[in-house]
């Protein structure tokens, strides 16, 4: 028996629970990078949303740049937004820089809002 117990199986949130996925995305769309007038979800900062059987949500995210002036604050805002979403039992947030963020990760709505298309 493992010392720390069995690791929970994670599944993509969108596949595991469509309703919870939509609630989490709605919450993420309320979090903005103060330097860019686009929410973190449409900006493409959220790489993965997974969930386990206990409804703990695992967020894999990045920032527009490792030296982003808001790097100290944005992950905490994202974690709070997901945690406060109804139906979420807990949050595990992982900040990664590989692959690096690029403009191609932005949604069409974000590109339009910034006048890039």
Buried (B, 14 or more C-beta within 10 A) or exposed (E): EEEEEEEEEBEEBBEBBEEBBEBBBEBBBEBBBEEBEBBBBBBBBBBBBBBBEEBBBBBBBBBBEEEBEBEEEBBEBBBEBBBEBEEBEEBBBEBEEEEEBEEEBBBEEBBEBBEEE
